[in-house]
Amino acid sequence: MAERPFPWRPLAGPCALTLFGAILFYTVQVEMAFLLNDMGVSNPGVIGLATAGSSAAVVIGAVVFAKAGRSPEAWLPTAFGLSALGFAVIWLAPNPVVLIAGAVINCLGSGIMLPSLLTLAMSKLHFADRGRGTGLWTGFFFLGQFICPLVVLALTSAVGTLANALGALALAGAVATAALGLAARRRRTGATPEPDPADGGLTRTGADPYQPFSNMRATSAIRTSSRW
């Protein structure tokens, strides 16, 4: 195969969104113990159980994404909206029970968000570029993990308390939800041409970004049947 440049530009938007999404994804997991401690919960077993229970919602969210069959761009407003709602509940929580409920809502959105962002990023790339693209996406995701506590510390210093910092993240998540929802609405009202089979299953402008993965599975099945 002739060498060709890696398509950096199509990944710029998904990677920037992934960086922000990773901050939202890890905030509750990193700060849960401190939030509970601020409410007077100091038992390590209780804190560990609450953290593990809320984190289990991430798995549930990922299963929902896999079973629903919707495109990632259709899921993203829901994912960011649930994350923002969870932050808002935590921010306004009067007791630990409500706080944990907010954490569950947030983690449910995070479980939908993670595969949605990865699938969106890969849908922008030709099959031959998806290995490097996955590495780039993973780098941005874990960069978000690294700066997450730094962002929360900066927000806490600016707004006074950790709970208020999560309130600021709720506002940021709500803005992202509105923007993603508006983009999805504009995309639905636009043209949606079919994927181009001659281009390895890549979708053209306005097409469903989840389609390349369906094409990949179909192509694999055709090749298998042809061998037999």
VOBA-1610 file (N, C-alpha, C; in pm, whole numbers, padded with zeros to 5 digits, always signed):
BEGIN
Met+00084-00120+00000Met+00000+00000+00000Met+00088+00125+00000Ala+00049+00222-00080Ala+00124+00347-00084Ala+00104+00423+00046Glu+00209+00490+00088Glu+00199+00570+00209Glu+00109+00689+00188Arg+00032+00722+00287Arg-00055+00840+00281Arg-00058+00902+00419Pro-00081+01033+00427Pro-00080+01099+00557Pro-00196+01053+00644Phe-00171+01052+00774Phe-00278+01017+00868Phe-00379+01131+00873Pro-00508+01103+00868Pro-00610+01208+00868Pro-00633+01266+01008Trp-00549+01360+01046Trp-00559+01420+01179Trp-00685+01504+01196Arg-00721+01578+01093Arg-00829+01676+01108Arg-00962+01616+01149Pro-01007+01503+01090Pro-01136+01448+01132Pro-01142+01407+01279Leu-01025+01381+01339Leu-01022+01338+01479Leu-01014+01455+01577Ala-00993+01576+01527Ala-00973+01691+01618Ala-01095+01711+01707Gly-01214+01714+01647Gly-01335+01735+01726Gly-01363+01623+01824Pro-01365+01495+01779Pro-01388+01385+01874Pro-01285+01378+01985Cys-01158+01408+01956Cys-01056+01401+02061Cys-01073+01514+02162Ala-01108+01634+02115Ala-01133+01745+02208Ala-01253+01713+02297Leu-01358+01656+02237Leu-01476+01618+02316Leu-01442+01506+02413Thr-01353+01415+02372Thr-01311+01307+02460Thr-01234+01359+02580Leu-01149+01460+02559Leu-01075+01519+02669Leu-01170+01575+02774Phe-01271+01649+02729Phe-01371+01703+02822Phe-01453+01592+02885Gly-01492+01493+02804Gly-01572+01383+02856Gly-01497+01302+02961Ala-01364+01288+02944Ala-01286+01213+03042Ala-01282+01284+03176Ile-01281+01417+03174Ile-01286+01492+03301Ile-01417+01463+03372Leu-01528+01466+03298Leu-01657+01434+03358Leu-01662+01288+03403Phe-01602+01201+03325Phe-01605+01057+03353Phe-01537+01025+03486Tyr-01422+01085+03513Tyr-01342+01046+03629Tyr-01370+01128+03755Thr-01441+01238+03743Thr-01457+01326+03859Thr-01522+01255+03977Val-01634+01189+03953Val-01704+01123+04063Val-01619+01010+04122Gln-01553+00935+04036Gln-01472+00823+04085Gln-01355+00872+04170Val-01297+00986+04133Val-01184+01039+04208Val-01228+01110+04335Glu-01339+01182+04328Glu-01378+01271+04437Glu-01485+01214+04530Met-01534+01093+04503Met-01646+01038+04580Met-01614+01031+04730Ala-01496+00984+04765Ala-01460+00971+04906Ala-01459+01107+04976Phe-01408+01208+04907Phe-01403+01342+04967Phe-01542+01402+04982Leu-01628+01376+04886Leu-01766+01427+04894Leu-01839+01364+05012Leu-01825+01232+05028Leu-01890+01165+05141Leu-01831+01210+05274Asn-01700+01229+05276Asn-01635+01274+05398Asn-01684+01411+05440Asp-01709+01498+05341Asp-01763+01631+05371Asp-01902+01624+05433Met-01973+01512+05410Met-02106+01493+05468Met-02101+01412+05597Gly-01982+01387+05647Gly-01969+01318+05774Gly-01953+01169+05765Val-01942+01113+05644Val-01922+00969+05627Val-01773+00943+05626Ser-01724+00875+05728Ser-01580+00851+05739Ser-01543+00703+05741Asn-01643+00615+05743Asn-01617+00471+05744Asn-01563+00427+05609Pro-01441+00372+05601Pro-01385+00332+05472Pro-01468+00227+05400Gly-01528+00135+05475Gly-01610+00033+05412Gly-01731+00092+05344Val-01797+00187+05410Val-01915+00251+05352Val-01876+00331+05228Ile-01764+00403+05237Ile-01718+00483+05122Ile-01684+00392+05005Gly-01614+00281+05034Gly-01579+00188+04927Gly-01700+00125+04862Leu-01799+00088+04944Leu-01921+00028+04891Leu-01998+00128+04806Ala-02006+00251+04851Ala-02078+00354+04775Ala-02008+00381+04642Thr-01876+00387+04645Thr-01801+00412+04522Thr-01815+00297+04424Ala-01804+00174+04474Ala-01818+00056+04388Ala-01958+00045+04330Gly-02058+00073+04415Gly-02197+00064+04368Gly-02228+00164+04259Ser-02181+00288+04276Ser-02206+00388+04173Ser-02127+00358+04047Ser-02005+00305+04061Ser-01924+00273+03944Ser-01983+00158+03864Ala-02062+00072+03928Ala-02126-00037+03855Ala-02222+00017+03749Ala-02271+00138+03770Ala-02361+00199+03671Ala-02289+00226+03539Val-02155+00239+03543Val-02079+00255+03419Val-02098+00133+03330Val-02091+00014+03391Val-02110-00110+03316Val-02251-00116+03258Ile-02349-00076+03336Ile-02487-00077+03289Ile-02503+00016+03169Gly-02443+00134+03179Gly-02450+00229+03067Gly-02387+00173+02940Ala-02273+00104+02954Ala-02208+00045+02838Ala-02294-00064+02775Val-02361-00143+02858Val-02450-00248+02806Val-02568-00185+02733Val-02622-00078+02788Val-02733-00008+02722Val-02691+00041+02585Phe-02571+00099+02577Phe-02521+00146+02448Phe-02510+00031+02348Ala-02457-00082+02392Ala-02437-00195+02302Ala-02569-00255+02254Lys-02669-00258+02342Lys-02795-00324+02309Lys-02890-00236+02231Ala-02880-00104+02248Ala-02979-00014+02189Ala-02963-00001+02038Gly-02840-00009+01988Gly-02819-00001+01844Gly-02830+00138+01786Arg-02829+00241+01870Arg-02833+00379+01819Arg-02692+00424+01781Ser-02685+00527+01697Ser-02556+00581+01658Ser-02495+00657+01775Pro-02362+00670+01781Pro-02299+00742+01892Pro-02339+00889+01896Glu-02358+00951+01782Glu-02396+01093+01782Glu-02537+01112+01837Ala-02621+01011+01824Ala-02755+01018+01884Ala-02748+00997+02035Trp-02648+00919+02081Trp-02635+00890+02224Trp-02567+01003+02301Leu-02478+01078+02237Leu-02395+01173+02311Leu-02473+01277+02390Pro-02579+01340+02334Pro-02655+01434+02418Pro-02713+01369+02543Thr-02760+01244+02530Thr-02813+01172+02646Thr-02703+01146+02748Ala-02586+01102+02699Ala-02476+01068+02789Ala-02429+01191+02867Phe-02405+01300+02797Phe-02360+01421+02865Phe-02470+01480+02953Gly-02596+01463+02911Gly-02706+01512+02992Gly-02719+01438+03124Leu-02705+01304+03120Leu-02708+01226+03243Leu-02591+01261+03334Ser-02474+01281+03275Ser-02358+01320+03354Ser-02381+01454+03424Ala-02433+01550+03349Ala-02460+01682+03407Ala-02568+01675+03515Leu-02672+01594+03491Leu-02778+01578+03590Leu-02723+01517+03718Gly-02636+01416+03704Gly-02576+01354+03822Gly-02494+01454+03902Phe-02416+01537+03834Phe-02338+01640+03904Phe-02431+01737+03978Ala-02542+01773+03915Ala-02635+01867+03978Ala-02697+01806+04104Val-02733+01677+04097Val-02790+01610+04215Val-02688+01605+04328Ile-02563+01572+04294Ile-02457+01569+04396Ile-02438+01708+04456Trp-02437+01809+04373Trp-02418+01947+04419Trp-02524+01988+04520Leu-02650+01949+04494Leu-02762+01992+04579Leu-02800+01888+04684Ala-02726+01777+04692Ala-02764+01667+04780Ala-02766+01709+04927Pro-02878+01683+04998Pro-02885+01717+05140Pro-02828+01610+05232Asn-02808+01489+05178Asn-02758+01379+05260Asn-02682+01279+05172Pro-02610+01185+05233Pro-02530+01091+05155Pro-02610+01003+05060Val-02733+00969+05096Val-02813+00882+05010Val-02841+00950+04876Val-02882+01077+04882Val-02908+01152+04759Val-02778+01171+04680Leu-02670+01192+04752Leu-02540+01208+04685Leu-02504+01082+04606Ile-02524+00966+04668Ile-02494+00840+04598Ile-02585+00821+04478Ala-02712+00861+04492Ala-02804+00852+04378Ala-02756+00939+04263Gly-02707+01059+04295Gly-02650+01145+04191Gly-02529+01082+04126Ala-02445+01016+04205Ala-02328+00949+04151Ala-02367+00836+04055Val-02474+00763+04089Val-02521+00656+04001Val-02569+00713+03868Ile-02644+00823+03872Ile-02690+00887+03748Ile-02572+00931+03664Asn-02475+00994+03729Asn-02356+01041+03658Asn-02281+00925+03593Cys-02262+00818+03666Cys-02186+00703+03614Cys-02263+00630+03504Leu-02395+00631+03510Leu-02474+00574+03401Leu-02447+00650+03272Gly-02447+00784+03281Gly-02414+00863+03163Gly-02272+00838+03116Ser-02180+00819+03210Ser-02041+00793+03174Ser-02027+00661+03098Gly-02103+00561+03139Gly-02098+00432+03071Gly-02147+00439+02928Ile-02241+00526+02900Ile-02286+00547+02762Ile-02187+00635+02687Met-02129+00731+02757Met-02039+00827+02695Met-01913+00762+02638Leu-01851+00672+02714Leu-01722+00617+02675Leu-01729+00544+02541Pro-01816+00444+02521Pro-01821+00378+02390Pro-01873+00469+02279Ser-01957+00566+02315Ser-02007+00659+02213Ser-01892+00743+02156Leu-01805+00793+02243Leu-01694+00875+02198Leu-01596+00793+02114Leu-01567+00671+02158Leu-01474+00587+02083Leu-01531+00550+01947Thr-01657+00511+01942Thr-01719+00475+01815Thr-01726+00594+01722Leu-01756+00711+01776Leu-01760+00833+01694Leu-01623+00860+01633Ala-01518+00849+01714Ala-01383+00876+01664Ala-01345+00776+01554Met-01374+00648+01574Met-01336+00548+01476Met-01417+00560+01347Ser-01538+00611+01356Ser-01621+00625+01237Ser-01566+00731+01141Lys-01474+00813+01189Lys-01415+00917+01105Lys-01297+00865+01023Leu-01254+00740+01048Leu-01130+00690+00992Leu-01151+00570+00900His-01062+00557+00803His-01056+00437+00721His-01006+00322+00809Phe-01040+00200+00771Phe-01001+00083+00851Phe-00851+00080+00878Ala-00771+00116+00779Ala-00625+00108+00794Ala-00571+00208+00895Asp-00649+00310+00929Asp-00603+00414+01022Asp-00656+00396+01163Arg-00739+00296+01185Arg-00808+00287+01314Arg-00718+00241+01427Gly-00609+00171+01397Gly-00515+00134+01503Gly-00449+00257+01563Arg-00392+00340+01476Arg-00330+00464+01524Arg-00435+00558+01582Gly-00552+00560+01521Gly-00659+00646+01572Gly-00702+00607+01712Thr-00709+00476+01738Thr-00744+00430+01873Thr-00640+00474+01975Gly-00512+00466+01936Gly-00406+00513+02026Gly-00417+00662+02055Leu-00447+00740+01953Leu-00462+00885+01973Leu-00581+00915+02063Trp-00693+00847+02036Trp-00812+00868+02119Trp-00784+00830+02264Thr-00717+00716+02284Thr-00686+00671+02420Thr-00595+00771+02490Gly-00500+00828+02417Gly-00412+00929+02476Gly-00489+01049+02527Phe-00586+01097+02450Phe-00666+01211+02494Phe-00754+01173+02612Phe-00806+01051+02611Phe-00892+01009+02722Phe-00814+01005+02853Phe-00694+00949+02850Phe-00616+00940+02973Phe-00549+01072+03008Leu-00532+01161+02911Leu-00491+01297+02945Leu-00602+01364+03027Gly-00727+01340+02989Gly-00838+01392+03068Gly-00840+01334+03207Gln-00806+01205+03221Gln-00797+01144+03354Gln-00690+01213+03438Phe-00577+01245+03375Phe-00467+01307+03448Phe-00503+01447+03497Ile-00566+01526+03412Ile-00595+01665+03451Ile-00724+01679+03529Cys-00805+01571+03538Cys-00933+01578+03608Cys-00919+01633+03751Pro-00833+01574+03838Pro-00823+01629+03974Pro-00768+01771+03978Leu-00683+01805+03881Leu-00631+01942+03876Leu-00741+02041+03843Val-00829+02003+03750Val-00942+02088+03716Val-01035+02104+03835Val-01063+01994+03905Val-01152+02000+04021Val-01092+02087+04132Leu-00961+02073+04154Leu-00894+02157+04254Leu-00903+02304+04218Ala-00883+02335+04090Ala-00891+02475+04046Ala-01032+02529+04063Leu-01132+02448+04029Leu-01271+02491+04045Leu-01307+02507+04192Thr-01259+02415+04276Thr-01286+02425+04420Thr-01227+02552+04478Ser-01108+02587+04435Ser-01045+02710+04481Ser-01124+02832+04435Ala-01183+02823+04315Ala-01256+02938+04260Ala-01394+02956+04322Val-01464+02844+04350Val-01603+02854+04396Val-01621+02820+04543Gly-01516+02779+04611Gly-01522+02767+04755Gly-01531+02628+04812Thr-01612+02539+04752Thr-01628+02403+04806Thr-01623+02302+04693Leu-01599+02176+04731Leu-01596+02069+04632Leu-01733+02050+04569Ala-01838+02059+04649Ala-01972+02043+04595Ala-02003+02152+04492Asn-01961+02274+04520Asn-01983+02382+04423Asn-01902+02361+04296Ala-01785+02299+04309Ala-01705+02267+04191Ala-01781+02169+04099Leu-01849+02072+04160Leu-01928+01980+04080Leu-02050+02050+04020Gly-02100+02152+04089Gly-02205+02233+04031Gly-02158+02305+03906Ala-02034+02354+03908Ala-01977+02417+03789Ala-01963+02317+03675Leu-01921+02194+03708Leu-01913+02090+03605Leu-02051+02054+03551Ala-02152+02060+03638Ala-02289+02035+03591Ala-02330+02138+03488Leu-02293+02263+03513Leu-02325+02370+03418Leu-02251+02348+03286Ala-02123+02313+03294Ala-02045+02288+03173Ala-02102+02169+03095Gly-02141+02064+03168Gly-02201+01949+03102Gly-02335+01982+03037Ala-02412+02071+03100Ala-02540+02111+03042Ala-02520+02189+02912Val-02417+02275+02910Val-02385+02349+02787Val-02345+02253+02676Ala-02260+02154+02710Ala-02219+02055+02611Ala-02339+01974+02562Thr-02431+01941+02651Thr-02551+01866+02613Thr-02634+01944+02514Ala-02654+02074+02541Ala-02732+02157+02450Ala-02665+02167+02313Ala-02534+02185+02312Ala-02462+02197+02185Ala-02470+02067+02106Leu-02450+01953+02173Leu-02457+01824+02105Leu-02598+01794+02056Gly-02697+01830+02136Gly-02835+01810+02094Gly-02870+01892+01972Leu-02824+02017+01969Leu-02849+02104+01853Leu-02780+02049+01729Ala-02656+02001+01747Ala-02583+01943+01632Ala-02654+01819+01580Ala-02703+01735+01671Ala-02774+01614+01629Ala-02904+01648+01557Arg-02970+01752+01604Arg-03096+01792+01539Arg-03070+01845+01398Arg-02965+01924+01383Arg-02931+01975+01250Arg-02891+01862+01156Arg-02823+01762+01212Arg-02780+01648+01129Arg-02900+01568+01082Arg-03000+01553+01168Arg-03119+01476+01129Arg-03197+01546+01020Thr-03198+01678+01021Thr-03274+01753+00921Thr-03199+01766+00790Gly-03068+01733+00791Gly-02988+01741+00669Gly-02999+01614+00587Ala-02925+01613+00479Ala-02925+01495+00392Ala-02847+01384+00458Thr-02890+01259+00432Thr-02821+01143+00488Thr-02792+01043+00377Pro-02691+01069+00292Pro-02658+00974+00185Pro-02604+00844+00239Glu-02611+00743+00156Glu-02568+00610+00197Glu-02415+00602+00203Pro-02359+00507+00283Pro-02214+00488+00285Pro-02161+00448+00148Asp-02037+00484+00120Asp-01975+00454-00008Asp-01898+00322+00004Pro-01945+00211-00054Pro-01876+00083-00040Pro-01736+00087-00099Ala-01714+00170-00200Ala-01584+00177-00263Ala-01478+00241-00174Asp-01523+00305-00067Asp-01428+00373+00023Asp-01409+00296+00152Gly-01426+00165+00147Gly-01403+00082+00265Gly-01511+00094+00369Gly-01631+00142+00330Gly-01741+00153+00426Gly-01748+00285+00495Leu-01663+00381+00460Leu-01671+00511+00525Leu-01799+00581+00484Thr-01862+00648+00577Thr-01983+00722+00548Thr-01948+00856+00490Arg-02035+00907+00403Arg-02018+01041+00351Arg-02080+01141+00447Thr-02073+01268+00414Thr-02122+01372+00504Thr-02269+01351+00534Gly-02302+01354+00664Gly-02440+01342+00706Gly-02486+01200+00730Ala-02407+01101+00698Ala-02449+00962+00717Ala-02427+00918+00860Asp-02487+00805+00893Asp-02478+00751+01029Asp-02335+00707+01058Pro-02266+00765+01158Pro-02127+00727+01185Pro-02114+00587+01242Tyr-02223+00526+01284Tyr-02216+00389+01336Tyr-02209+00287+01224Gln-02246+00332+01100Gln-02257+00241+00988Gln-02127+00171+00952Pro-02009+00238+00958Pro-01887+00168+00919Pro-01864+00039+00996Phe-01905+00032+01121Phe-01884-00087+01200Phe-01976-00199+01154Ser-02099-00163+01111Ser-02188-00263+01054Ser-02131-00312+00923Asn-02076-00220+00843Asn-02016-00259+00716Asn-01898-00353+00739Met-01819-00325+00845Met-01702-00406+00873Met-01746-00549+00907Arg-01851-00563+00989Arg-01899-00696+01024Arg-01953-00768+00900Ala-02027-00693+00816Ala-02083-00755+00697Ala-01974-00799+00601Thr-01872-00714+00583Thr-01761-00750+00494Thr-01689-00875+00544Ser-01669-00884+00677Ser-01603-01001+00733Ser-01684-01127+00708Ala-01817-01117+00722Ala-01903-01233+00699Ala-01898-01276+00553Ile-01896-01178+00460Ile-01892-01211+00317Ile-01762-01283+00283Arg-01650-01229+00340Arg-01522-01292+00312Arg-01516-01434+00366Thr-01572-01455+00484Thr-01573-01589+00544Thr-01653-01686+00459Ser-01771-01642+00415Ser-01856-01729+00333Ser-01792-01759+00200Ser-01719-01659+00142Ser-01656-01682+00013Ser-01544-01784+00024Arg-01474-01787+00138Arg-01369-01887+00156Arg-01428-02028+00158Trp-01545-02041+00222Trp-01609-02173+00226Trp-01670-02209+00090
//
